[in-house]
Amino acid sequence: METITYSQVQELVMRLPVKKLPIAYRLLADLSVSDTDSPSLQEGFMLLPVAERRRLMAEQAKQMMAYYEQTASERQAWQAGDFVEY
């Protein structure tokens, strides 16, 4: 990953539409107060190599598939029925 400079970030922010400035501000404010020594789970995940992320997601997909297969009859019971219009 290349080194990003303050001027590059500033240039990018200058190109944002005014409507998106509050979003960018909140993001940058959150990042500035975050503990940089311990990345969040999401940041840690994004720092993994692509192959490792794919492996983890495939593993999670298998776990969720097994879960949904186990709860299929229960789910059908509460999802079945008529739609009620009020």
Secondary structure as a PSIPRED ss2 file (coil, helix, strand):
# PSIPRED VFORMAT (PSIPRED V4.0)

   1 M C   1.000  0.000  0.000
   2 E C   1.000  0.000  0.000
   3 T C   1.000  0.000  0.000
   4 I C   1.000  0.000  0.000
   5 T C   1.000  0.000  0.000
   6 Y H   0.000  1.000  0.000
   7 S H   0.000  1.000  0.000
   8 Q H   0.000  1.000  0.000
   9 V H   0.000  1.000  0.000
  10 Q H   0.000  1.000  0.000
  11 E H   0.000  1.000  0.000
  12 L H   0.000  1.000  0.000
  13 V H   0.000  1.000  0.000
  14 M H   0.000  1.000  0.000
  15 R C   1.000  0.000  0.000
  16 L C   1.000  0.000  0.000
  17 P C   1.000  0.000  0.000
  18 V H   0.000  1.000  0.000
  19 K H   0.000  1.000  0.000
  20 K H   0.000  1.000  0.000
  21 L H   0.000  1.000  0.000
  22 P H   0.000  1.000  0.000
  23 I H   0.000  1.000  0.000
  24 A H   0.000  1.000  0.000
  25 Y H   0.000  1.000  0.000
  26 R H   0.000  1.000  0.000
  27 L H   0.000  1.000  0.000
  28 L H   0.000  1.000  0.000
  29 A H   0.000  1.000  0.000
  30 D H   0.000  1.000  0.000
  31 L H   0.000  1.000  0.000
  32 S H   0.000  1.000  0.000
  33 V H   0.000  1.000  0.000
  34 S C   1.000  0.000  0.000
  35 D C   1.000  0.000  0.000
  36 T C   1.000  0.000  0.000
  37 D C   1.000  0.000  0.000
  38 S C   1.000  0.000  0.000
  39 P C   1.000  0.000  0.000
  40 S C   1.000  0.000  0.000
  41 L H   0.000  1.000  0.000
  42 Q H   0.000  1.000  0.000
  43 E H   0.000  1.000  0.000
  44 G H   0.000  1.000  0.000
  45 F H   0.000  1.000  0.000
  46 M H   0.000  1.000  0.000
  47 L H   0.000  1.000  0.000
  48 L C   1.000  0.000  0.000
  49 P C   1.000  0.000  0.000
  50 V H   0.000  1.000  0.000
  51 A H   0.000  1.000  0.000
  52 E H   0.000  1.000  0.000
  53 R H   0.000  1.000  0.000
  54 R H   0.000  1.000  0.000
  55 R H   0.000  1.000  0.000
  56 L H   0.000  1.000  0.000
  57 M H   0.000  1.000  0.000
  58 A H   0.000  1.000  0.000
  59 E H   0.000  1.000  0.000
  60 Q H   0.000  1.000  0.000
  61 A H   0.000  1.000  0.000
  62 K H   0.000  1.000  0.000
  63 Q H   0.000  1.000  0.000
  64 M H   0.000  1.000  0.000
  65 M H   0.000  1.000  0.000
  66 A H   0.000  1.000  0.000
  67 Y H   0.000  1.000  0.000
  68 Y H   0.000  1.000  0.000
  69 E H   0.000  1.000  0.000
  70 Q H   0.000  1.000  0.000
  71 T C   1.000  0.000  0.000
  72 A H   0.000  1.000  0.000
  73 S H   0.000  1.000  0.000
  74 E H   0.000  1.000  0.000
  75 R H   0.000  1.000  0.000
  76 Q H   0.000  1.000  0.000
  77 A H   0.000  1.000  0.000
  78 W H   0.000  1.000  0.000
  79 Q H   0.000  1.000  0.000
  80 A C   1.000  0.000  0.000
  81 G C   1.000  0.000  0.000
  82 D C   1.000  0.000  0.000
  83 F C   1.000  0.000  0.000
  84 V C   1.000  0.000  0.000
  85 E C   1.000  0.000  0.000
  86 Y C   1.000  0.000  0.000
